[in-house]
Amino acid sequence: MDKKHWNNLVKDQGPTFGGFLQSWEWGEFQRSLGRKVERISENGLVAQAVQMPLPFGQYYWYTPKGPLGSVAEQEMVAILRDHLSGAMFLRLEPDKRFQLMQIKDVQPSTTLMLDLSVSEEDIFANMKSKTRYNVRLARRKGVETRIVDLDHFNDFVRLLDQTTKRDAFVGHPVQYYRAMLEAMKGGEAKAFLAMGFFEGRAIAANIMIDFNGVRTYLHGTSSNLHRNVMAPYALHAFLIEDAIKKGFKKFDFWGIAPEDATEDHPWKGI
């Protein structure tokens, strides 16, 4: 099956939230990391599975935000087992609930999705007043925002290092981000880097993915310096405005804590 046919299947059947994870380009990105990728299209089921390593030479198959299609649970499992043999287990993220063992999410299960079909004025009017203030402040302070190429990747690495240390989380290896930007720089699912600059220096950066009318905010970083100029606010506003101009329908903030999140939920407060 070729790239265009596969992506058409995913666009027709995939979720708005995270559909890019089943795109042909995401699979090629995973292959560039040295992982085996299988694409299955059978009896209405569509699934892109990535082989993930386990100790002692074992592995499992992971299907992010999939499988897709309206196949009954038993048939779905039978098809996947037939095509994905030899694994210790299958880890699935179907868009609908099945009677399968529920475990912790790999990809976020809850998100904030901004509707871009309304006017730009309405979008900003519906923001919290503090958010509007911060966007205007950043612009008044002279924060400049634009989409950049890989010549600025070292700026992203610098900001990533500051962000992970400041917010106490572990990011992916640096090569993971570069491989994504290189493997997905063209095609229907496109990853790109956008930055906010203050006095000529990059102080905020996002990795975004565009696919099937949805712009997704996947990774974000910011500097420890000049935090008072609110560069991340200006960068998000720019990316929303740019998405509207390019005809996108949704802006996905890619993951928030569920409304019923307990205090120990890792994303509590997001």
N, C-alpha and C positions, 0 to 999 in steps of 0.2 A: 504494500500500500504506500502511495506517495504522500508527501508532506501536506499538500493541499487537501487531498481527500480526508486524511486523518484530522486535520484541523477543522474541516467542515463538520465532521461527526462530533467533535468536542464542542464546537460553537453551538450546534443544534441541541445537544443533550447535556452539556456541562452546566455547572452552577455559575451564577453571577459572581459569587464569592469564591475565589480561588480557582476558577476554571483554567487559568494559565498553567496550573500544575499538571494538567493533563495534555497540554499543548505539545506539538512535535518539538518545538524549540527547547522546552524545559527538559524533555527527554534527551536531546542532544547535549545540553549542558551537563546533565547527569553522566552521560557517557564520557564527556571530556574530563570528568573527575575519576575515571577508571571504573565506573560502575556499569554493570550489565543492565540493559533496559529491554523489556519485552512489551510489544503493543498487541493487544488482542481485540478483534472485532468479530463476534460470533453470536448469531441468534438474537441480535438486538443489544448485546452487551458490548461496551467499549471500555477498555481499561489499559492504562499505561502503568506498568509495574517496574519498580527499581529494586535491584538486588542489593540488600544491605548486609554488611558483614556481622558475624557473631564470633565469639571465641572458638578456638580449636578448629578453625577452618569451616565452620558452619555459617549459614546465612538465612535470612528471611526475605520475603518479597513484600514491598511496601507500595501501596497504591494511593498516593496523596489526592484527596478530594475525589475519590472514585472508589469503585467502578461507576460508570455511567450507564443509563438505560433503565428500562422498566422490567428487567428480568426478575423472576421470582427468586427468593433467597436460595432455595436448594439448587436450582439450575445455575445460578450465579456462582455458587461455591464449586459446583461440579466442573464448570467450564474453567474456572481459575485453577483448580487443582490439576486439571488435565494439561494446561499450558505451562503451569509454574511448578513443576515437579522438583523434588529434591530438597525443598526448603524445610526448615524446622517449623515454620508457621507462616501464615499470611497476615499482614496488617493492612486493614482496609479503612477507608473513610468515605463510605457511601453517603449521598445526599439525603437519603431517607433511612429510617430506623429499621433494623432487622433484629431478629432474635439471636444476636451474636454477643460474645463477651465484650462488655464495654470496658475500655482501659483509658489511660490518660491520653489527652490529645497530643499529637505531634504538631499539626497545624492548628491555628486558633479555630474554635468552633463558633465564636461570636464576634461580630464586627460592627463597625459604624460605616454605613454606606450613604454617601451624599448623592442626592439626585441632581444631575446636571442639566436636566431638561427644563428646569425653571430658569428664570432670568438671573444673570449675575448679580443684579441689584437685590433680588429676593434672597439669594444665597447669603450674601453678606448681611442683609437685614436680619436674617434668622440666626446669625451667630450671637454668642454672648457678647455683651457690650465690652467686656474686658478683652475679648479676642479681637474685636474690631479696633479697639484702641491700640493693641500691640502691633497689629498689621500697619496701622497708620504711623505709629511711632517708628517702626523699623524703616519705613520708607522715608519718613522725615529726617531720620538720622543718616540716611544715605546708603542703606543696605541695597546692594545690587544683586539680582538673581538671574540665573540663566542655566540652560542645559549645556553641559560641557562634555568633552571627549576624554579618552583615557590618558591624555597628557596630564590630567589633574588627579589621577588615581592616587598618587602619593599624598595629596592633600586629604583625600578620603581616609587613607590609612592613618594619617596623623590624627584626624578627628575621631576615628574609630577607637584608637588607643585611649584618647582622653575620655571618651564617652563610656567605654566599658569599665575603666577604672573608677570614674566618678559615680556611676550608677551600679557598680558591683555586679556585673553580669559577664558571662563568657560568650564572646562572639564566635563566628566561624573563623577558621584559618584565613589569612589574608588572600591566599590563592583562590579560595572558594568564591569570593566576591569578584575577583578579576576574571576568573573562568566564566562566571555568569555573564558579565558585561561583554566578554569576547564572544561567547557562544550564542548569545541572544541579541547581538547588535543589529541583526536584520530579521526579516521574516515577519510573520503575523503576530507573534508574541515577542515583544521587544523590550529588553532591559536597557536602562540608561541612567546616567548620573546627572544630578542637578545640584547646583551649589548656590549659597548665599555668600557674598563678599562684603567686607567692610574695610575701607581704606586699602583696597587692593588685595586683601588677604582672605582666603576661604575660611569662614567660621561656622558654616553649616552645610551639610551635604545629605542628600537622600538618594537611595537607589530605588527606582520606580520600574514597574512593568506595565506595559500597555498590551491589552489583548481583548478582542471581541467587544469593543465599546466601553471597556472598564479600565481605568487607570488605578493601579494599586501602589500604595506606599508601603514598600517592603522593608527597607532598612533606613534608619535615620541616625545621624551623628551631629554633634555640635561641639564647639570649642569651649574651653574653660575661660577664655578671654572674651571680653566685650559682650557678656551675657545680657547686659542692660539694653542693648540695641535690638533684641528680640528677633534675630535673624531667622530662626526656624519658622516663625509666624509669617514673615515675608515670603519665605521659600514655599510654604504650603499654599499661600494665597496665589503666588505666581503659577504654581503647578495646576491649581484648580482653574484659574483663568485660561491658561494655555490649553487645558483639556476641553474646556467649553469651546474655544475657538476652533479646535480640531474635530469637534463633533462627537466627543465622548458622551456617554449617557450616565455613567456612574463614576464616582471617586471613592475608592475603598481604602479606609484607613488601616486595614489589615490587623484586626485583632483588638478587642477590648475585653475587660473582665465581664462575665455574665452578671445580670442584674442581681442574682441571688448569691453572688460570690461571698464566701466566708472570709474572715480576716486573714486566714493563712493561705488564701488563693494567691499564686505567684503573680497574678496580674491585678490584684486588688488595687483600686484607685486609678487604673488606666481606663 
